[in-house]
Amino acid sequence: MLVILLLGASSQFDGGDVSFIIVAGTMEFFMIPGLALLYSGLTRRKSALSLMWVVSASNAVCIFQWYLWGYSLAFSPTATNGFIGNLANFGLLNVLGDPYPGTPLIPDLLYSFYQMEFACVTVGILVGGIAERGRVLPAMIFTFLWMTFVYCPLACWAWNVNGWGFKSGVLDFAGGGPVAIGSGVAGLAYAWVLGRRQEKELLNFRPHNMAMANLGTYILWFGWLGFNGGCAFGANLRGIMAIWNSMLAPVFGGVIWCILDYRLERKYSIAGFRSGSTVGLVAATPASGYIYPWASVVMGIVSGVVCNYAKRIKFVMGIDDALDLFAENAVGGIIGLLFNGIFASRSIIALDGININANGGWVDRNWELLHIQFGYVCATCGYTFVATAIIAKAIDTIPGLHLRTIPEGESAGLDEVEIGEFANDYIEVRRHFYDWSTLRYQKGDSVTSDLFANRDKDESPNLQKYNHRFPLEDPMLQVIKEQNVEVAIELQPTPEGL
């Protein structure tokens, strides 16, 4: 019976549309390693792998939550409260070959997969808020709860056929509210609850690997073409228009950001171009399927300027938003949503052959849309910040689940105290043995720190307890073993070697 139902359902969908969305969803999944590389490159070396871990692990948590009840809470068509769905599709129950009410072009099962990748990317962006001082286990519990109580309502508002935003006429093509504002504002709230990094960690801060960050950005850009283009839910001209706009906006955003940075530093910053490209992509997310390419050029320029200056907001608010989640994601998403109110065109919307009677914005003399978009922005920002802060603070009060690592762990780096591995393992020889550990004399969680915590009466480390091995590359050094302790000595040059 199930086979007959599936065969009958598959006959009503175009194979090209279905294949296009499968590929687009797979491209979205590739954004996860892109985010991991980006965040890892933007942080200090001692915390680089922790960002990779938390992005990867949050992806797993999100997939489980989406399968369990996330899709049902966001997109169940039988819920009519306008705020959040119900559990009618718990565990993907009855999610098979019927078309989702929001689009007749693809089956419900494929729609659930495609929307799951939106959620995964959103939480991947959000967890960057833990940068250099947040513990990873509480962050995973936070991810599950945040998906349930924040992301699912936001997705329901904008995209569920019974959501209040959808019924009000809000235009949000690929997630200016749930994805951009959701991740950016939530990241700001999470960083606020975490608190600022130690002042010494803020001095002379530099990303440890801009090449890795740049590679991650271009992997994100690649995935973003599927992210935005796939929201036409078929291989049609509207999807191609969304892809074009997702190329134009980040290019102009990157150039403008670079110019603004050059004005101050007289350097052509790859970090600046990366940031500008990202904000252009974020702005294109809610708008790429509604506006003309010329409007995307304008939007890229505006987003580059506004988001560049929006980076100052965190200093005014006193919140240590280490990866600028608010300035680049939330503000970029707000710009894209407001641009829809002015530049959205019914002729672009109708390119999918489905939404032929939809209204645009001011260019179509629909003067009401801008204030609808503005109200939607205010609602998503306010709800996201308050709900995120409550969830984070509640978890932080549970014994054993405090969100922030200890000060010694922050100084040593999250890779040392949370992961036990390193993004870049390397050999470094120093003159004094005491310099080998980043923890030095501080008490921590590693064998290295315990070594220095267990000192003799004369305050020297008790080396007899351990059999140390130091890989040395200098040919003038050799390792000798004495009483189960390996000691490095420097050889004196011989006359023959001179």
C-alpha positions in Angstrom: 0.0 0.0 0.0 2.8 2.4 0.9 4.6 1.7 -2.4 1.4 2.5 -4.3 1.0 5.8 -2.4 4.6 6.8 -3.1 4.4 6.0 -6.8 1.2 8.0 -7.1 2.7 10.9 -5.3 5.9 10.9 -7.3 4.0 11.2 -10.5 2.7 14.7 -9.6 6.1 16.2 -9.2 8.6 17.3 -11.9 11.8 15.3 -11.6 13.8 18.4 -12.4 12.3 20.3 -9.5 12.9 17.5 -7.1 16.5 17.0 -8.2 17.2 20.7 -8.0 16.0 20.9 -4.4 17.9 17.7 -3.4 21.1 19.3 -4.8 20.3 22.6 -3.2 19.8 20.9 0.2 23.1 19.1 -0.1 24.8 22.4 -0.9 23.4 23.8 2.3 24.8 20.9 4.3 28.2 21.8 2.9 27.9 25.1 4.6 28.5 23.4 8.0 32.2 22.6 7.3 32.4 26.1 5.8 31.2 27.6 9.1 33.6 25.4 11.1 36.6 26.5 9.0 35.5 30.2 9.1 35.0 30.3 12.9 38.2 28.3 13.5 40.3 30.7 11.4 38.8 33.8 13.1 39.8 32.7 16.6 43.0 32.3 18.4 44.9 29.1 17.8 44.3 27.8 21.3 40.5 27.8 20.8 40.3 27.0 17.1 39.3 23.4 17.3 36.6 24.0 19.9 34.7 26.2 17.4 35.0 23.4 14.8 33.7 20.9 17.4 30.7 23.0 18.5 29.6 23.8 14.9 29.8 20.1 14.0 28.1 18.8 17.2 25.3 21.4 17.0 24.6 20.1 13.5 24.0 16.6 15.0 21.8 18.0 17.8 19.7 20.0 15.3 19.2 17.0 13.0 17.9 15.0 15.9 15.6 17.8 17.2 14.2 18.4 13.7 13.4 14.7 13.2 11.9 14.4 16.7 9.6 17.4 16.7 11.2 20.4 15.2 9.7 20.0 11.7 6.3 19.5 13.3 6.5 22.5 15.6 7.6 24.7 12.7 5.5 23.5 9.7 2.6 21.3 10.9 -0.2 22.6 8.7 -2.9 21.6 11.2 -1.8 24.1 13.9 -3.8 27.3 13.6 -2.5 29.4 16.5 -0.1 31.4 14.3 2.7 31.1 16.8 4.0 27.6 16.7 3.0 24.2 15.2 1.8 21.1 17.0 3.0 17.5 17.3 0.9 16.1 14.5 4.1 15.2 12.5 6.1 14.0 15.5 9.0 11.9 14.3 8.1 12.8 10.7 4.8 11.0 11.1 2.7 11.3 7.9 5.5 13.2 6.1 5.8 11.5 2.8 4.7 12.2 -0.8 2.0 14.8 -0.5 2.9 18.4 -1.5 3.5 20.7 1.4 0.7 23.4 1.5 3.3 26.2 1.0 4.5 24.9 -2.4 3.0 22.3 -4.8 6.3 21.7 -6.5 8.0 19.3 -4.1 6.9 16.5 -1.7 6.6 17.1 2.0 9.4 14.7 2.8 11.8 16.6 0.6 10.6 19.9 2.0 11.3 18.7 5.5 14.9 17.8 4.6 15.5 21.1 2.8 14.1 23.1 5.8 16.2 21.0 8.2 19.4 22.3 6.6 18.2 25.9 7.2 17.9 25.1 10.9 21.4 23.4 10.9 23.0 26.4 9.4 21.2 28.8 11.8 22.4 27.0 14.9 25.9 26.6 13.4 26.1 30.4 13.1 24.6 30.9 16.6 27.0 28.7 18.5 29.9 30.9 17.4 28.8 33.1 20.3 30.8 30.8 22.7 34.0 31.9 21.1 37.1 31.5 23.4 35.2 31.2 26.7 32.1 29.0 26.4 31.8 25.3 27.4 30.6 23.0 24.7 28.3 20.6 26.6 26.0 23.3 27.9 26.0 24.8 24.4 24.6 21.5 23.1 21.8 21.5 25.6 21.1 25.1 24.8 21.0 24.2 21.1 18.2 21.7 21.6 16.1 24.0 23.7 16.8 27.0 21.5 15.7 25.1 18.4 12.5 24.1 20.2 11.5 27.4 21.8 13.0 30.0 19.4 13.8 28.8 15.9 10.6 26.7 15.5 8.3 29.6 16.4 10.3 32.0 14.1 10.1 29.5 11.2 6.4 29.1 11.9 5.7 32.8 11.8 7.4 33.3 8.4 6.8 30.1 6.4 4.0 28.1 8.0 0.8 28.6 6.0 -0.9 29.4 9.3 1.8 31.6 10.7 0.9 35.1 11.6 3.7 36.6 9.5 2.8 34.5 6.5 -0.9 35.6 6.8 0.1 39.2 7.3 1.9 39.3 4.0 5.5 39.3 5.3 8.0 38.7 2.5 11.0 36.6 3.8 12.4 34.5 1.0 15.1 32.4 2.6 15.2 33.4 6.3 15.9 37.0 7.2 13.9 36.4 10.3 14.5 32.7 11.4 18.1 32.4 10.1 19.7 35.9 10.0 18.0 37.7 12.9 17.6 34.4 14.7 21.3 33.6 14.7 22.6 37.1 15.0 20.4 38.4 17.8 20.6 35.0 19.7 24.3 35.1 19.4 24.4 38.6 20.9 22.1 37.4 23.8 24.2 34.3 24.4 27.4 36.4 24.5 25.7 38.8 26.9 24.9 36.0 29.3 28.4 34.6 28.9 30.1 37.9 29.7 33.2 39.5 28.3 36.4 37.6 27.8 39.2 38.5 30.1 40.7 41.9 29.3 44.1 40.3 28.6 42.5 38.1 26.0 41.2 41.1 24.2 44.5 42.8 23.9 46.3 42.5 20.5 43.7 40.0 19.3 44.3 38.5 15.8 42.7 35.6 14.0 45.1 32.7 13.9 44.5 31.7 10.2 42.9 34.1 7.7 43.5 31.6 4.9 41.3 29.1 6.6 38.6 31.8 7.3 38.7 32.9 3.7 38.3 29.3 2.5 35.4 28.8 4.9 33.7 32.0 3.5 33.8 30.7 -0.1 32.5 27.3 1.0 29.6 29.2 2.6 29.1 31.3 -0.5 28.9 28.1 -2.6 26.3 26.6 -0.2 24.4 29.9 -0.1 23.6 29.6 -3.8 21.6 26.5 -2.9 20.3 28.1 0.3 18.8 31.0 -1.6 18.3 29.5 -5.0 16.5 26.5 -3.7 13.8 28.6 -2.0 12.0 28.9 -5.4 11.4 25.2 -4.7 11.9 24.3 -8.3 14.2 24.6 -11.3 12.7 27.9 -12.5 13.6 31.4 -13.4 12.9 32.7 -9.9 15.6 30.3 -8.5 18.1 31.6 -11.1 17.2 35.2 -10.2 17.9 34.4 -6.5 21.2 32.9 -7.4 22.2 36.0 -9.5 21.2 38.3 -6.6 23.3 36.1 -4.3 26.3 36.8 -6.5 25.8 40.5 -6.9 25.1 41.6 -3.3 28.1 40.0 -1.7 30.5 41.3 -4.4 29.5 44.9 -3.8 29.3 44.4 -0.1 32.9 43.0 0.0 34.3 45.8 -2.2 32.6 48.5 -0.1 33.8 47.0 3.2 37.3 46.8 1.8 37.2 50.5 0.8 36.0 51.5 4.3 38.8 49.6 5.9 41.4 50.9 3.5 40.3 54.5 4.5 41.5 53.7 8.0 44.3 51.2 7.6 45.7 51.9 4.1 45.7 48.1 3.7 43.6 45.8 1.5 42.2 43.6 4.2 41.1 40.0 3.3 39.2 40.0 6.6 37.3 43.1 5.4 36.5 41.6 2.1 35.3 38.4 3.8 33.1 40.4 6.2 31.6 42.5 3.4 30.9 39.5 1.2 29.2 37.7 4.2 26.9 40.6 4.9 25.9 40.9 1.3 25.0 37.2 1.3 23.0 37.7 4.5 21.1 40.7 3.1 20.3 38.6 0.0 18.9 35.8 2.0 15.4 37.4 2.6 15.4 39.4 -0.6 17.0 37.4 -3.4 13.8 36.0 -4.7 11.9 39.3 -4.7 14.1 42.0 -6.1 15.8 42.9 -9.4 19.5 42.6 -9.8 20.0 46.3 -9.9 18.4 46.5 -6.4 20.8 43.8 -5.2 23.7 46.0 -6.2 22.2 48.8 -4.1 21.5 46.4 -1.3 25.1 45.1 -1.3 26.5 48.6 -1.1 24.1 49.6 1.7 24.7 46.4 3.7 28.5 46.9 3.4 28.3 50.4 4.8 25.7 49.9 7.5 27.1 46.5 8.8 30.6 47.9 8.9 29.5 50.7 11.2 27.2 48.3 13.1 30.3 46.6 14.5 30.6 49.5 16.9 27.2 48.6 18.5 28.8 45.8 20.6 31.2 48.3 22.2 28.4 50.7 23.0 26.4 47.8 24.5 29.4 46.4 26.3 28.7 42.9 24.9 31.7 40.8 23.7 30.3 39.6 20.4 33.6 38.0 19.4 32.6 37.0 15.9 30.3 39.9 15.1 27.2 37.7 14.8 24.9 40.7 15.4 26.5 43.2 13.0 27.0 40.7 10.2 23.9 38.5 10.5 21.2 40.3 12.3 21.8 43.7 10.8 22.3 42.2 7.3 19.0 40.3 7.6 17.2 43.4 8.8 18.5 45.3 5.7 17.3 42.6 3.4 13.8 42.5 4.9 13.4 46.2 4.7 14.6 46.3 1.1 11.7 43.9 0.4 9.3 46.5 1.6 10.6 48.9 -1.0 12.1 46.9 -4.0 10.1 43.6 -4.0 8.5 43.2 -7.4 5.5 41.0 -8.4 7.2 40.3 -11.7 10.1 38.7 -9.9 7.9 36.7 -7.6 5.8 35.4 -10.5 8.9 33.9 -12.2 8.3 30.6 -10.4 5.0 30.2 -12.2 3.1 29.7 -8.9 2.9 33.0 -7.1 1.5 35.0 -10.0 -0.9 37.2 -8.0 1.5 38.2 -5.2 2.1 41.8 -4.4 5.5 43.5 -4.3 6.6 46.6 -2.3 6.8 50.2 -3.1 7.9 49.6 -6.7 4.5 48.0 -7.1 2.8 50.9 -5.2 2.2 48.6 -2.2 2.9 51.2 0.4 1.7 49.0 3.3 4.5 46.4 2.9 7.3 48.4 4.5 5.6 48.8 7.8 4.6 45.2 7.8 8.2 44.2 7.3 9.3 46.6 10.0 6.8 45.2 12.5 8.1 41.7 11.6 11.7 42.8 12.2 10.8 44.2 15.6 8.9 41.1 16.7 11.7 38.7 15.7 14.4 40.8 17.3 12.6 41.3 20.5 11.4 37.7 20.9 14.7 36.2 19.9 16.8 38.2 22.4 14.5 37.8 25.4 13.8 34.1 24.8 17.5 33.3 24.1 18.7 35.1 27.2 16.1 33.3 29.4 17.1 29.9 28.1 20.8 30.6 28.4 20.5 32.0 31.9 18.3 29.1 33.0 20.9 26.5 31.8 23.7 28.6 33.5 22.0 28.2 36.9 22.0 24.4 36.8 24.9 22.9 38.7 27.5 21.4 36.4 26.0 23.2 33.3 27.5 26.7 33.7 28.0 28.1 30.3 31.4 29.6 30.8 34.7 27.9 31.4 37.0 28.8 34.4 39.4 31.7 34.0 42.4 29.4 33.9 40.7 27.5 31.1 40.1 30.6 29.1 43.7 31.5 29.4 44.9 28.0 28.4 42.4 27.9 25.5 39.2 25.8 25.0 41.1 23.3 23.0 43.2 22.4 26.0 40.4 22.2 28.6 37.4 21.2 26.6 38.6 19.2 23.5 42.0 17.8 24.4 43.1 18.1 20.7 44.3 21.0 18.6 43.5 22.4 15.2 47.1 22.8 14.4 49.4 20.4 16.3 53.0 21.6 16.0 56.4 21.1 17.6 57.9 24.0 19.4 61.1 23.9 21.3 61.7 26.5 24.0 64.7 27.1 26.2 62.9 26.5 29.5 60.9 23.4 30.3 58.4 25.5 32.3 57.3 27.2 29.1 56.0 24.0 27.4 52.5 24.2 28.8 50.1 27.0 28.2 48.8 26.4 31.7 52.2 27.0 33.3 51.6 26.8 37.1 47.9 27.0 36.8 45.6 24.2 37.9 43.7 22.8 35.0 42.2 19.7 33.5 45.1 18.3 31.6 48.0 16.0 32.5 50.3 18.9 31.7 48.7 21.2 34.2 48.6 18.5 36.9 52.3 18.1 36.4 52.9 21.7 37.4 50.3 21.6 40.1 52.1 18.7 41.8 55.3 20.5 42.8 57.9 19.6 45.3 58.6 21.6 48.4 61.1 23.8 46.6 58.2 24.7 44.2 59.9 22.9 41.3 57.7 20.5 39.2 57.9 16.8 40.3 59.3 15.4 37.0 60.0 12.0 38.4 56.3 11.1 38.2 56.2 11.2 34.5 58.2 9.9 31.5 58.3 12.9 29.3 59.3 12.8 25.7 60.1 16.0 23.8 60.3 15.7 20.0 63.2 17.9 19.0 64.1 19.1 15.5 67.3 21.1 16.3 70.3 18.9 15.3 72.3 20.6 18.0 70.1 19.0 20.6 69.8 15.4 21.6 67.7 13.5 24.1 69.3 11.5 26.9 67.5 9.3 29.4 68.4 9.5 33.0 66.4 7.9 35.8 63.3 7.5 33.7 63.3 11.3 32.8 64.3 12.4 29.4 66.3 15.6 29.4 67.3 17.8 26.5 70.9 19.0 26.5 72.6 21.3 24.0 75.7 19.8 22.4 78.7 22.0 22.1 80.0 22.4 18.5 83.2 20.5 17.8 86.2 21.9 15.9 85.3 19.7 13.0 81.8 21.1 12.9 83.0 24.7 12.8 
